[in-house]
Amino acid sequence: MLILTRKIGESLLIGDNIRVAVLEIRGKQVRLGIEAPPDIAVMREELCQQVNRKNGRPQG
């Protein structure tokens, strides 16, 4: 796992076409903005796990 420190307004790039920006920090919550091509699914991990459990898929 890569661990980075970013400030509000700063971003990071994943590959050539995914950008993750720090928009706001409130206490323990961080608001992120994600720019990705429409063919790339962006989903919260807990929702993905919930869908996988419902479909009987292994976690991981």
N, C-alpha and C positions, 0 to 999 in steps of 0.2 A: 504494500500500500504506500502510495506517495502522499506525504503530508505537507501541505503548503499553508502559508499565512498570507491572507489577503485583507486589504482594507476596503471600505466602502468605495465603490467606483472602479475598483480593480477587477480584473477578470483572469481567466485561464483558458487555454485552448486545448481541446482534445482532438487530435488529428488535425486535418485541414479545415473542417467545416462545423465543429461544435465549439461554442463559446459559452462559458459559465461565468456570470458576473455577480459580484456581491452588491446587492441593491440597498440593503438596510440591516442594521443590527439593533435589536431591542432586547435588552437583558440577555436571556439564554437562547433567543430565537434569531435566526439569520434568514433573511429573504434573499433568494437567489433568482436570477434571471437566466434562462437557458435558451440559446439560439441553436437550433439543429434543423437539418433538412427534414421535410415532411415524411420521408420514408424511414426515419429513425424514431422508434418509440421512446418516449420519455415518460417514465412512470415512477411514482413513489414506491420504494422497495416494499413497504408493508402491504400495499395494494397488490403488487405483483405476487407476493407470497400468499395472500388471501385467495387470489384467483387460482394459483397453482394448487392450493389445498382443495379447493372446490372441484377442480378438474382431476384430482388424484395424482398430480405430478409430484415427484420428489423435490425437496427443497435443496437449494444450493447455489 
